[in-house]
């Protein structure tokens, strides 16, 4: 039933929005389906806001109503009977990407092949260990989780990354997993993703999906402050001051042609250009994956996740992004920006990430084995997961304050005043322990000495190189000559 209904809607919607292949095959229905009329008549009594949002949508204009999206098949695990007694219809609460695919096949395919759709896989990650155990407990008990769950994970991690939605025997959804519009939600039909993470129900506004505030619901905070970086950047300042000139509700929305005031997140990562179509795979214009302790190329992370993007190299993706930049910037400007960005990635990697990983490996035999039972676990986690990411993301989006004061400054401060003292304390304790501890302490001391005596860190020991000292002295001399007159 649902597949037949959606096929009819697909033909109608494509005709309405101008598909040359199908416009002559089907015309938009003159009226809304009788079943959807019944739905709206009833929901007007109790959910008027919901009906009003739908009434402002393109779905309404295409005669796509409640039942066309929410109709369920008898075998669906989340199907249940709904409506007035004697006239119930089998529906499901969740409209999954598999449902949207009937009319939006290209968009769903691109999304399913992106990191967004895989965000729910955080459920087994280090971050979720924090939310489920370190920060939380198992006191949140529901029918779907009789053994309990962590309210910290349910209300935090899962609301952005997505949960695995559990359908109960009667088709209702377990409250630990619903409501949830996490971008990588794992739906009862097995599909991954939630279109409504960006296109909120029931208006499904393209204007809302293009707004940076929509992305900022999840892309914010100490570990990936993208909205904060954007807000402090020139792009964000222009958006805030002149967003009324952007025409974000237009069907055709190409930078340099339809607007030039400012880009939004959607402009750069998803939007059409004069040479590219819209994409819902947000990784196709990213040339560094800055999520891990050491940045990797996106095709490497795509391969680990089994995504088709493993065959698209980072140079191609950078070309895609530079094509967007070229709508407003010169080639020289774009190339110089990327040199600056790559320079910051190299600085972070060589000065903090590689030495940090090396030191943590050497320290492991002297630490308590339970993850996050050592202060050093938290210190290192925040160095790469918070400060390191902030520095990298800040540079990627031209946010100087976050790159420096909330990024590299915090990195340096916590590396020298938190991590090094913790390592020295471990060494001292190990030197008074068992033979194995003494051996491990000796190795850790040698590793720490090697790191601190390297070019990047020997200033800390009062051994700044002559080259670096001369650079600093010349910079001070030049500054005084220019400004102290």
Number of C-alpha atoms within 10 A of each C-alpha: 9 17 14 10 15 21 14 16 24 22 21 22 26 21 20 19 12 11 12 10 9 16 17 11 11 16 14 21 16 8 10 17 17 10 13 18 15 15 18 20 12 15 15 13 9 10 11 14 12 15 22 14 16 22 16 14 17 17 17 17 15 21 20 24 23 23 23 23 22 20 22 25 16 14 7 15 19 25 26 20 16 13 13 10 8 6 9 11 19 19 25 24 17 22 18 24 25 19 22 17 15 19 19 15 14 12 17 25 15 16 24 20 21 23 21 22 26 21 21 24 19 17 19 9 9 11 14 21 17 15 20 19 14 14 13 17 15 15 12 16 15 14 13 18 15 11 11 15 20 20 19 20 23 20 14 14 21 26 23 20 25 32 30 21 23 22 21 15 12 11 19 16 23 16 18 25 24 20 14 23 23 26 27 30 31 25 23 20 16 13 16 28 30 29 23 20 24 20 17 17 16 19 20 20 20 17 14 17 20 21 19 21 15 19 19 16 14 19 18 14 14 16 19 23 21 24 22 18 26 22 18 17 19 16 19 23 14 15 21 12 11 12 17 10 13 18 13 20 13 11 9 13 19 21 23 16 11 14 15 13 17 21 24 22 22 19 21 20 20 22 22 18 22 13 9 13 11 15 18 21 21 19 23 24 23 22 22 23 19 23 17 13 21 19 18 15 16 23 24 19 18 20 13 10 16 11 17 13 22 17 11 15 15 23 13 14 20 17 15 20 20 19 20 26 20 15 16 15 12 11 13 8 11 16 12 11 16 15 10 13 19 16 13 20 21 15 14 22 19 14 17 24 21 14 18 22 15 15 21 17 12 21 22 15 17 20 18 11 10 8 14 15 12 13 13 22 18 14 17 23 16 18 28 26 20 21 28 32 30 31 31 30 28 28 25 24 20 19 24 17 16 24 25 18 14 19 26 24 15 20 25 16 12 18 18 15 10 16 23 17 14 17 22 15 12 22 23 14 14 22 17 11 14 10 11 13 18 18 16 21 26 17 16 26 20 12 18 22 13 13 20 18 17 14 13 15 17 16 15 11 10 9 14 16 13 9 9 12 13 12 12 12 12 12 12 11 11 12 11 11 10 8 7 7 5
